[in-house]
Amino acid sequence: MTGLAVRTVLGDIDPGDLGVCDAHDHLFLRSPRLPGEELEDTAAARSELESFARAGGQAVVQWTPWGMGRRLSALAALSRDSGVHLIAATGLHQAKHYEGGRFARGVDELAGLFVRELTRSPVRAGLIKVAGAFHRLDEHARRTMAAAAAAHHATGAPIGVHLEGGTAALETLHFLCAGLGVPAHRVILGHLLRHPDLAVHLRVAEAGAYVAFDGPSRAHHAGDHRLVECVAALADAGYADRVLIGGDTVVASARSSADGPGMRHVLDGVAPRIAQEIGSDVAHAIFVDNPARAFAAHWRDPARQSPGMPITPGGLR
């Protein structure tokens, strides 16, 4: 080990062992906003993961946060059986994804929960996921991002941000970095392909954050056809090392066993096109080198350093 490690559901690994990575996806997910499309079937999740592995996939980052049916114990079993590294998320999504607003509301309480799940849970998370609102940071986003920043400073964990419609990227980056002291290279801004503003993408990359193009299989997202164009623009500007790509299979009907194309599409469809049109070196950076950096951390456990730090109790969700 170099001191840096990627925290998977089966334990910490050397970043160089992560391999070909889908940097944003979901094997399990439940939300009142997506009735009838829940990802809850373990057999279907296993089939999807095995299909991804057959396509050459070696790692998946599951961005499903606390309270949305992550199934942490099932993730550990799936990783063990498939041989695919899985990184789980703690954190909190937008309030609308929780029935009856059932989540902690205080910054300290949320930070304590995130820290516990990153450092003390039987199955540990390796990412803090938070979310902005459409074209703005609402009160809920600012509160959860403040908690995420506190948890980052306590543990070293990376922060992944759901940008609603790909918007408010620069405001989010300024709030986390300038306002809360999170280093830009510890921030992954997701869904930027849904708002394919190349000037914004370049400013995010120039700041040092990761530009995450997730959901290229989502036909209803207007920016999907511009994926290669956006990647090429970043690569031409010298920022190929800032790009991450994931499938973001959020609903059951998007799995390869249903209407698809599922998780393996990023390897069967997206990666070859990037290699052919931009370069195999860029494809390797996006699917191997960049995830190994983005999700690695010098992990710390504040409970060992400061035993009095409050950690929110609670079981796996």
Residue pairs with C-beta under 8 A, 6 or more apart in sequence:
1 12
1 14
2 14
2 15
3 298
4 14
4 15
4 296
4 297
4 298
5 12
5 13
5 14
5 15
5 296
5 297
5 299
6 12
6 13
6 14
6 15
6 17
6 18
6 85
6 87
6 126
6 292
6 295
6 296
6 297
7 87
7 118
7 124
7 125
7 126
7 157
7 295
7 297
7 299
8 59
8 79
8 85
8 86
8 87
8 126
9 72
9 75
9 76
9 79
9 86
9 87
9 88
9 123
9 124
9 126
10 76
10 79
10 80
10 85
10 86
12 299
13 85
15 292
15 293
15 295
15 296
16 292
17 85
18 58
18 59
18 85
18 288
18 291
18 292
18 295
19 58
19 59
19 85
19 288
20 56
20 57
20 58
20 59
20 267
20 287
20 288
21 57
21 58
21 59
21 60
21 61
21 85
21 287
21 288
21 291
21 292
21 295
22 52
22 57
22 59
22 60
22 61
22 245
22 246
22 247
22 263
22 266
22 267
23 61
23 188
23 212
23 214
23 244
23 245
23 246
23 290
23 291
23 294
23 295
24 61
24 63
24 160
24 190
24 212
24 214
24 215
24 244
24 245
24 246
24 247
24 248
25 60
25 61
25 62
25 63
25 214
25 246
25 247
25 248
25 249
25 263
26 39
26 62
26 63
26 64
26 248
26 249
26 250
27 39
27 45
27 48
27 49
27 60
27 62
27 64
27 71
27 75
27 78
27 86
28 39
28 40
28 45
28 62
28 64
28 69
28 70
28 71
28 74
28 75
29 38
29 39
29 64
29 68
29 69
29 70
29 250
30 38
30 39
30 40
30 68
30 69
31 38
31 68
31 93
31 97
32 96
32 97
32 98
32 99
33 96
33 97
34 250
34 251
37 250
37 251
37 252
37 253
38 69
38 252
39 45
39 69
39 249
39 250
39 251
39 252
40 69
40 71
41 252
42 71
42 74
42 78
44 252
44 255
44 257
45 74
45 78
46 78
46 81
46 82
47 255
47 256
47 257
48 249
48 255
48 256
48 257
48 262
48 263
49 60
49 78
49 82
49 84
49 263
50 82
51 256
51 257
51 262
51 263
51 264
52 60
52 84
52 262
52 263
52 264
52 267
53 82
53 83
53 84
54 264
55 264
55 267
55 268
56 267
57 84
57 263
57 264
57 267
58 84
58 85
59 84
59 85
59 86
59 87
59 291
60 84
60 85
60 86
60 87
60 263
61 86
61 87
61 89
61 126
61 127
61 160
61 246
61 291
61 295
62 70
62 75
62 86
62 87
62 88
62 89
63 89
63 127
63 129
63 160
63 162
63 190
63 246
63 248
64 70
64 88
64 89
64 129
65 89
65 90
65 91
65 92
65 93
65 129
65 130
66 90
66 91
66 92
66 103
66 113
66 117
66 317
67 92
67 93
67 97
67 98
67 102
67 103
67 317
68 93
68 97
68 98
69 317
70 88
70 89
70 316
70 317
72 88
72 121
72 122
72 123
72 125
72 316
72 317
73 122
73 123
73 316
75 86
75 88
75 123
76 86
76 123
78 84
78 86
79 85
79 86
87 125
87 126
87 127
87 295
88 123
88 124
88 125
88 126
88 127
89 125
89 126
89 127
89 128
89 129
89 160
90 113
90 114
90 117
90 118
90 125
90 127
90 128
90 129
90 151
91 114
91 125
91 127
91 128
91 129
91 130
91 144
91 148
91 159
91 160
92 103
92 110
92 129
92 130
92 131
92 144
92 147
93 129
93 130
93 131
93 162
94 131
94 133
94 140
94 141
94 162
94 164
95 101
95 103
95 140
103 110
104 110
104 113
104 312
105 143
107 143
107 146
107 147
107 150
108 147
108 150
108 310
109 312
110 143
110 144
110 147
110 312
111 146
111 147
111 148
111 150
111 151
111 154
112 309
112 310
112 311
112 312
113 311
113 312
113 314
114 125
114 128
114 147
114 148
114 151
114 157
115 151
115 154
115 155
115 302
115 303
115 309
115 311
116 311
116 312
116 313
116 314
117 124
117 125
118 124
118 125
118 126
118 128
118 151
118 155
118 157
118 299
119 155
119 299
119 300
119 301
119 302
119 303
120 301
120 303
120 311
121 316
122 316
123 316
125 157
126 157
126 158
126 295
126 297
127 157
127 158
127 159
127 160
127 295
128 148
128 151
128 152
128 157
128 158
128 159
128 160
129 159
129 160
129 161
129 162
130 141
130 144
130 145
130 148
130 159
130 160
130 161
130 162
131 141
131 144
131 161
131 162
131 163
131 164
132 138
132 141
132 161
132 162
132 163
132 164
132 167
132 168
132 171
132 172
133 140
133 141
133 164
133 168
134 164
134 165
134 167
134 168
135 164
135 165
135 167
135 168
136 167
136 168
136 171
137 145
137 168
137 171
137 172
137 175
141 172
142 175
145 159
145 161
145 172
145 175
145 176
145 180
146 180
148 159
148 176
149 159
149 176
149 180
149 181
149 182
151 157
152 158
152 159
152 182
152 186
153 181
153 182
154 300
154 302
154 309
155 297
155 299
155 300
155 301
155 302
156 297
156 298
156 299
156 300
157 186
157 297
157 299
158 186
158 187
158 188
158 294
158 295
158 297
159 176
159 182
159 186
159 187
159 188
160 188
160 190
160 212
161 172
161 176
161 187
161 188
161 189
161 190
162 190
162 191
163 169
163 172
163 189
163 190
163 191
163 192
163 194
163 195
164 191
165 191
165 194
165 195
166 191
166 192
166 193
166 194
166 195
166 196
166 223
167 195
169 189
169 192
169 195
169 200
169 204
170 200
170 203
170 204
172 189
173 184
173 187
173 189
173 204
173 207
173 209
176 182
176 187
177 183
177 184
177 187
177 207
177 209
183 208
184 207
184 208
184 209
185 208
185 209
185 210
185 293
186 297
187 209
187 210
188 209
188 210
188 212
188 244
188 294
189 204
189 209
189 210
189 211
189 212
190 212
190 214
191 212
191 214
191 215
191 248
192 200
192 201
192 204
192 211
192 212
192 213
192 230
193 213
193 214
193 215
193 216
193 221
193 223
193 224
193 226
193 227
193 230
194 215
194 221
194 222
194 223
195 223
196 223
196 226
196 229
196 230
198 230
198 233
201 211
201 230
201 233
201 234
202 233
202 234
202 237
202 239
204 211
204 242
205 211
205 234
205 237
205 239
205 242
205 243
206 239
208 242
209 242
210 242
210 243
210 244
210 290
210 294
211 234
211 239
211 242
211 243
211 244
212 243
212 244
212 245
212 246
213 227
213 230
213 231
213 243
213 244
213 245
213 246
214 244
214 245
214 246
214 247
214 248
215 221
215 224
215 246
215 247
215 248
215 250
216 224
216 227
216 245
216 247
216 265
216 266
216 269
216 270
217 224
217 247
217 248
217 249
217 254
217 260
217 261
217 262
217 265
217 266
217 269
218 224
218 248
218 254
223 230
227 245
227 270
228 273
228 274
228 277
228 278
231 240
231 243
231 245
231 274
231 278
231 282
231 286
232 277
232 278
234 240
234 242
234 243
235 243
235 278
235 279
235 282
240 281
240 282
240 285
240 286
241 285
241 289
241 290
241 293
242 290
243 285
243 286
243 290
244 286
244 290
244 291
244 294
245 266
245 270
245 271
245 286
245 287
246 266
247 262
247 263
247 265
247 266
249 255
249 262
249 263
252 258
253 259
254 260
254 261
254 262
255 262
255 263
256 262
256 263
256 264
256 265
261 268
261 269
266 287
267 287
271 283
271 286
271 287
272 283
274 282
274 283
274 286
275 282
275 283
302 309
303 309
303 311
